[in-house]
Amino acid sequence: MVLSDRNKSVVTFTILGFSDYSELQVLLFLIFLAIYSVTVVGNIGIILIIKINPKLHTAMYFFLSQLSFVDFCYSYTIAPELLVSLLVKDRSVSFTECIVQYFFFGTFAVNESFLLATMPYDRVVAICRPLLYTVAMSQKLCAMLVLVSYAWGEACFLILTCSALHLSFCGINVIDHFFCEFSSLLSLSCSDTFVNQLLLFIFSTFNAVSTLLTILFSYMVIFVTILKMHSASGRLKTFSTCAAHLTAITIFHGTILFLYCVPNSKNSRLTMKVASVFYTVVIPMLNPLIYSLRNKDVKDTLSKIMAFKIVY
Protein backbone atom coordinates (compact mmCIF):
# COMPACT_ATOMS: atom_id res chain seq x y z
CA MET A 1 0.00 0.00 0.00
CA VAL A 2 1.35 3.41 -0.95
CA LEU A 3 1.23 6.00 1.82
CA SER A 4 -0.20 9.41 0.98
CA ASP A 5 1.44 12.71 1.90
CA ARG A 6 -1.07 13.14 4.73
CA ASN A 7 0.13 9.94 6.37
CA LYS A 8 3.80 10.48 5.60
CA SER A 9 4.49 11.56 9.17
CA VAL A 10 3.90 7.95 10.29
CA VAL A 11 6.42 6.49 7.82
CA THR A 12 9.40 4.95 9.62
CA PHE A 13 12.73 3.68 8.36
CA THR A 14 14.95 1.03 9.90
CA ILE A 15 18.63 1.98 9.78
CA LEU A 16 20.65 -1.25 9.65
CA GLY A 17 23.99 0.39 10.40
CA PHE A 18 26.49 -2.29 11.45
CA SER A 19 23.88 -4.67 12.87
CA ASP A 20 25.31 -7.54 10.77
CA TYR A 21 28.35 -7.51 13.06
CA SER A 22 26.70 -7.94 16.45
CA GLU A 23 29.88 -9.33 18.03
CA LEU A 24 31.69 -6.07 17.21
CA GLN A 25 29.04 -3.65 18.47
CA VAL A 26 30.82 -2.77 21.74
CA LEU A 27 34.23 -2.41 20.07
CA LEU A 28 32.81 -0.23 17.30
CA PHE A 29 31.00 1.90 19.87
CA LEU A 30 34.24 2.52 21.80
CA ILE A 31 36.17 3.34 18.61
CA PHE A 32 33.54 5.76 17.31
CA LEU A 33 33.12 7.32 20.75
CA ALA A 34 36.87 7.98 20.91
CA ILE A 35 36.87 9.45 17.39
CA TYR A 36 33.89 11.68 18.14
CA SER A 37 35.43 12.86 21.43
CA VAL A 38 38.65 13.86 19.65
CA THR A 39 36.56 15.57 16.95
CA VAL A 40 34.66 17.69 19.47
CA VAL A 41 37.72 18.61 21.52
CA GLY A 42 39.92 19.22 18.46
CA ASN A 43 37.53 21.44 16.52
CA ILE A 44 36.31 23.45 19.51
CA GLY A 45 39.95 23.77 20.59
CA ILE A 46 40.99 25.19 17.21
CA ILE A 47 38.14 27.74 17.33
CA LEU A 48 39.06 28.85 20.88
CA ILE A 49 42.79 29.07 20.11
CA ILE A 50 42.13 31.29 17.10
CA LYS A 51 39.68 33.38 19.13
CA ILE A 52 41.97 34.10 22.07
CA ASN A 53 45.20 34.79 20.14
CA PRO A 54 45.14 38.19 18.35
CA LYS A 55 48.06 37.05 16.20
CA LEU A 56 45.74 34.50 14.57
CA HIS A 57 43.08 37.03 13.59
CA THR A 58 43.94 36.79 9.89
CA ALA A 59 42.07 35.55 6.83
CA MET A 60 43.76 32.14 6.84
CA TYR A 61 42.81 31.41 10.45
CA PHE A 62 39.32 32.83 9.92
CA PHE A 63 38.75 30.21 7.22
CA LEU A 64 40.31 27.55 9.46
CA SER A 65 37.96 28.43 12.34
CA GLN A 66 34.99 28.22 9.97
CA LEU A 67 36.20 24.83 8.74
CA SER A 68 36.44 23.62 12.35
CA PHE A 69 32.91 24.85 13.03
CA VAL A 70 31.58 23.03 9.94
CA ASP A 71 33.50 19.87 10.88
CA PHE A 72 31.98 19.94 14.36
CA CYS A 73 28.42 20.38 12.99
CA TYR A 74 29.07 17.88 10.19
CA SER A 75 30.14 15.20 12.66
CA TYR A 76 27.33 16.08 15.09
CA THR A 77 24.66 15.21 12.50
CA ILE A 78 26.02 11.66 12.07
CA ALA A 79 28.16 10.46 15.00
CA PRO A 80 25.62 10.60 17.91
CA GLU A 81 23.01 8.65 15.92
CA LEU A 82 25.68 6.15 14.89
CA LEU A 83 26.70 5.64 18.53
CA VAL A 84 23.09 5.16 19.63
CA SER A 85 22.45 2.63 16.85
CA LEU A 86 25.29 0.49 18.19
CA LEU A 87 23.66 0.26 21.64
CA VAL A 88 19.93 -0.11 20.97
CA LYS A 89 17.99 -2.74 19.07
CA ASP A 90 15.29 -0.36 17.86
CA ARG A 91 16.97 1.48 14.99
CA SER A 92 13.83 2.99 13.52
CA VAL A 93 13.58 6.69 12.61
CA SER A 94 10.64 8.69 11.34
CA PHE A 95 10.47 10.22 7.87
CA THR A 96 10.83 13.70 9.38
CA GLU A 97 13.93 12.75 11.38
CA CYS A 98 15.44 11.13 8.31
CA ILE A 99 14.86 14.19 6.12
CA VAL A 100 16.17 16.61 8.76
CA GLN A 101 19.35 14.56 9.22
CA TYR A 102 19.90 14.39 5.47
CA PHE A 103 19.38 18.16 5.07
CA PHE A 104 21.94 19.13 7.70
CA PHE A 105 24.41 16.43 6.66
CA GLY A 106 24.27 17.51 3.01
CA THR A 107 24.44 21.21 3.85
CA PHE A 108 27.56 20.86 5.99
CA ALA A 109 29.17 18.51 3.46
CA VAL A 110 28.80 21.15 0.73
CA ASN A 111 29.99 23.86 3.14
CA GLU A 112 33.12 21.84 3.87
CA SER A 113 33.78 21.25 0.19
CA PHE A 114 33.45 24.94 -0.70
CA LEU A 115 35.49 26.10 2.29
CA LEU A 116 38.31 23.77 1.23
CA ALA A 117 38.04 25.32 -2.25
CA THR A 118 38.06 28.86 -0.85
CA MET A 119 41.11 28.43 1.36
CA PRO A 120 43.62 28.10 -1.56
CA TYR A 121 42.61 31.61 -2.72
CA ASP A 122 44.01 32.94 0.54
CA ARG A 123 47.28 31.12 -0.17
CA VAL A 124 47.38 32.44 -3.75
CA VAL A 125 47.17 36.03 -2.52
CA ALA A 126 49.65 35.43 0.33
CA ILE A 127 52.24 33.83 -1.98
CA CYS A 128 51.72 35.73 -5.24
CA ARG A 129 50.75 39.17 -3.87
CA PRO A 130 52.15 39.31 -0.32
CA LEU A 131 52.29 43.12 -0.18
CA LEU A 132 48.59 43.38 -1.03
CA TYR A 133 47.52 40.55 1.26
CA THR A 134 45.93 42.70 3.97
CA VAL A 135 43.99 44.76 1.44
CA ALA A 136 43.02 41.87 -0.85
CA MET A 137 41.91 39.54 1.96
CA SER A 138 39.77 42.01 3.85
CA GLN A 139 37.37 40.93 6.60
CA LYS A 140 34.44 41.88 4.38
CA LEU A 141 35.63 39.66 1.52
CA CYS A 142 36.35 36.71 3.83
CA ALA A 143 32.93 36.99 5.46
CA MET A 144 31.26 37.20 2.04
CA LEU A 145 33.07 34.07 0.78
CA VAL A 146 32.01 32.10 3.85
CA LEU A 147 28.40 33.36 3.64
CA VAL A 148 28.22 32.37 -0.03
CA SER A 149 29.48 28.90 0.89
CA TYR A 150 26.83 28.53 3.61
CA ALA A 151 24.05 29.95 1.44
CA TRP A 152 24.86 27.67 -1.50
CA GLY A 153 24.98 24.56 0.69
CA GLU A 154 21.62 25.38 2.24
CA ALA A 155 20.07 26.20 -1.16
CA CYS A 156 21.25 22.92 -2.73
CA PHE A 157 19.90 20.69 -0.01
CA LEU A 158 16.76 22.71 0.58
CA ILE A 159 15.83 21.95 -3.04
CA LEU A 160 16.77 18.26 -2.68
CA THR A 161 14.94 17.98 0.63
CA CYS A 162 11.80 19.60 -0.78
CA SER A 163 11.91 17.20 -3.72
CA ALA A 164 12.07 14.29 -1.25
CA LEU A 165 8.92 15.48 0.51
CA HIS A 166 6.91 14.44 -2.55
CA LEU A 167 8.12 10.83 -2.42
CA SER A 168 5.76 8.01 -1.45
CA PHE A 169 6.85 4.87 0.39
CA CYS A 170 5.39 1.41 0.73
CA GLY A 171 6.32 -1.94 2.24
CA ILE A 172 9.30 -2.43 4.56
CA ASN A 173 11.58 0.61 4.57
CA VAL A 174 15.03 -0.69 5.45
CA ILE A 175 18.08 1.49 4.82
CA ASP A 176 21.27 -0.56 4.58
CA HIS A 177 23.43 2.27 5.87
CA PHE A 178 24.17 4.03 9.17
CA PHE A 179 22.44 7.32 8.24
CA CYS A 180 19.66 8.55 5.96
CA GLU A 181 21.48 8.61 2.65
CA PHE A 182 19.49 10.22 -0.18
CA SER A 183 20.09 7.49 -2.77
CA SER A 184 18.89 4.89 -0.23
CA LEU A 185 15.66 6.84 0.26
CA LEU A 186 15.14 7.02 -3.49
CA SER A 187 15.63 3.26 -3.86
CA LEU A 188 12.86 2.65 -1.29
CA SER A 189 10.36 5.01 -2.85
CA CYS A 190 7.30 3.72 -4.74
CA SER A 191 6.95 6.94 -6.73
CA ASP A 192 8.82 8.16 -9.81
CA THR A 193 12.27 9.37 -8.67
CA PHE A 194 13.60 10.61 -12.02
CA VAL A 195 13.48 14.29 -11.03
CA ASN A 196 15.08 13.56 -7.64
CA GLN A 197 17.90 11.58 -9.22
CA LEU A 198 18.43 14.29 -11.85
CA LEU A 199 18.65 17.02 -9.20
CA LEU A 200 21.04 14.92 -7.11
CA PHE A 201 23.25 14.29 -10.15
CA ILE A 202 23.28 17.97 -11.19
CA PHE A 203 24.12 19.35 -7.75
CA SER A 204 26.65 16.62 -6.93
CA THR A 205 28.46 16.99 -10.25
CA PHE A 206 28.50 20.79 -10.14
CA ASN A 207 29.75 20.93 -6.55
CA ALA A 208 32.46 18.31 -7.08
CA VAL A 209 33.70 19.65 -10.44
CA SER A 210 33.59 23.35 -9.51
CA THR A 211 35.46 22.88 -6.21
CA LEU A 212 38.08 20.57 -7.71
CA LEU A 213 38.71 22.91 -10.67
CA THR A 214 39.02 25.88 -8.30
CA ILE A 215 41.53 24.01 -6.13
CA LEU A 216 43.55 22.77 -9.13
CA PHE A 217 43.69 26.25 -10.70
CA SER A 218 44.73 27.87 -7.41
CA TYR A 219 47.55 25.40 -6.85
CA MET A 220 48.73 25.70 -10.45
CA VAL A 221 49.20 29.44 -9.84
CA ILE A 222 50.92 28.72 -6.52
CA PHE A 223 53.29 26.10 -7.99
CA VAL A 224 54.25 28.37 -10.90
CA THR A 225 55.07 31.15 -8.42
CA ILE A 226 57.08 28.76 -6.22
CA LEU A 227 59.10 27.50 -9.21
CA LYS A 228 60.09 31.08 -10.05
CA MET A 229 61.72 31.54 -6.64
CA HIS A 230 65.50 31.45 -6.68
CA SER A 231 66.00 30.21 -3.12
CA ALA A 232 65.49 26.49 -2.49
CA SER A 233 64.79 27.14 1.19
CA GLY A 234 62.25 29.80 0.19
CA ARG A 235 60.50 27.36 -2.12
CA LEU A 236 60.38 24.71 0.61
CA LYS A 237 59.09 27.15 3.23
CA THR A 238 56.40 28.50 0.90
CA PHE A 239 55.27 25.03 -0.13
CA SER A 240 55.09 23.91 3.51
CA THR A 241 52.42 26.56 4.17
CA CYS A 242 50.17 24.69 1.71
CA ALA A 243 50.96 21.16 2.92
CA ALA A 244 48.22 20.97 5.57
CA HIS A 245 45.52 22.13 3.17
CA LEU A 246 46.74 19.77 0.42
CA THR A 247 46.57 16.88 2.88
CA ALA A 248 43.02 17.82 3.94
CA ILE A 249 41.62 18.15 0.40
CA THR A 250 43.36 14.96 -0.75
CA ILE A 251 41.73 12.94 2.04
CA PHE A 252 38.29 14.56 1.65
CA HIS A 253 37.97 14.50 -2.15
CA GLY A 254 39.88 11.23 -2.47
CA THR A 255 37.38 9.46 -0.22
CA ILE A 256 34.36 10.89 -2.08
CA LEU A 257 35.83 9.98 -5.48
CA PHE A 258 36.50 6.48 -4.17
CA LEU A 259 32.83 6.18 -3.20
CA TYR A 260 31.79 7.08 -6.73
CA CYS A 261 34.06 4.33 -8.08
CA VAL A 262 32.62 1.57 -5.87
CA PRO A 263 30.34 -0.70 -7.95
CA ASN A 264 26.71 -0.82 -6.87
CA SER A 265 26.42 -4.38 -5.59
CA LYS A 266 25.66 -6.15 -2.35
CA ASN A 267 29.32 -7.13 -1.94
CA SER A 268 30.30 -3.46 -1.95
CA ARG A 269 27.88 -2.34 0.79
CA LEU A 270 30.42 -2.85 3.59
CA THR A 271 33.07 -1.02 1.56
CA MET A 272 30.67 1.88 1.06
CA LYS A 273 29.83 1.97 4.76
CA VAL A 274 33.50 2.02 5.77
CA ALA A 275 34.28 4.76 3.23
CA SER A 276 31.24 6.72 4.41
CA VAL A 277 32.40 6.41 8.02
CA PHE A 278 35.72 7.83 6.90
CA TYR A 279 34.36 11.00 5.33
CA THR A 280 31.51 11.58 7.82
CA VAL A 281 33.23 10.69 11.12
CA VAL A 282 37.00 10.33 10.67
CA ILE A 283 37.77 13.34 8.43
CA PRO A 284 36.19 15.87 10.87
CA MET A 285 38.59 14.45 13.47
CA LEU A 286 41.63 14.55 11.17
CA ASN A 287 41.28 18.15 9.98
CA PRO A 288 42.07 19.85 13.33
CA LEU A 289 44.93 17.41 13.87
CA ILE A 290 46.36 18.10 10.40
CA TYR A 291 46.20 21.87 10.78
CA SER A 292 47.36 22.00 14.40
CA LEU A 293 50.27 19.56 14.10
CA ARG A 294 51.63 21.33 11.00
CA ASN A 295 51.00 24.89 12.19
CA LYS A 296 53.62 26.59 14.33
CA ASP A 297 51.36 29.45 15.47
CA VAL A 298 48.64 27.07 16.65
CA LYS A 299 51.18 24.86 18.45
CA ASP A 300 52.81 27.89 20.11
CA THR A 301 49.43 29.16 21.33
CA LEU A 302 48.52 25.72 22.66
CA SER A 303 51.90 25.46 24.43
CA LYS A 304 51.33 28.84 26.11
CA ILE A 305 47.85 27.78 27.26
CA MET A 306 49.19 24.51 28.68
CA ALA A 307 52.09 26.34 30.38
CA PHE A 308 49.67 28.86 31.90
CA LYS A 309 47.46 26.04 33.24
CA ILE A 310 50.47 24.29 34.77
CA VAL A 311 51.65 27.50 36.46
CA TYR A 312 48.10 28.26 37.64
Sequence and secondary structure as in RCSB ss.txt:
>XXXX:A:sequence
MVLSDRNKSVVTFTILGFSDYSELQVLLFLIFLAIYSVTVVGNIGIILIIKINPKLHTAMYFFLSQLSFVDFCYS
YTIAPELLVSLLVKDRSVSFTECIVQYFFFGTFAVNESFLLATMPYDRVVAICRPLLYTVAMSQKLCAMLVLVSY
AWGEACFLILTCSALHLSFCGINVIDHFFCEFSSLLSLSCSDTFVNQLLLFIFSTFNAVSTLLTILFSYMVIFVT
ILKMHSASGRLKTFSTCAAHLTAITIFHGTILFLYCVPNSKNSRLTMKVASVFYTVVIPMLNPLIYSLRNKDVKD
TLSKIMAFKIVY
>XXXX:A:secstr
    GGGGGG EEEE TTTT GGGHHHHHHHHHHHHHHHHHHHHHHHHHHHH GGG SHHHHHHHHHHHHHHHHH
HTTHHHHHHHTT S  EEEHHHHHHHHHHHHHHHHHHHHHHHHHHHHHHHHHH GGGHHHHT HHHHHHHHHHHH
HHHHHHHHHHHHHHTT  B S  EESSSS  HHHHHHHBSS  HHHHHHHHHHHHHHHHHHHHHHHHHHHHHHHH
HHT S HHHHHHHHHHHHHHHHHHHHHHHHHHHHHHS SSGGGHHHHHHHHHIIIIIHHHHHHHHHHHT HHHHH
HHHHHHHHHHH 
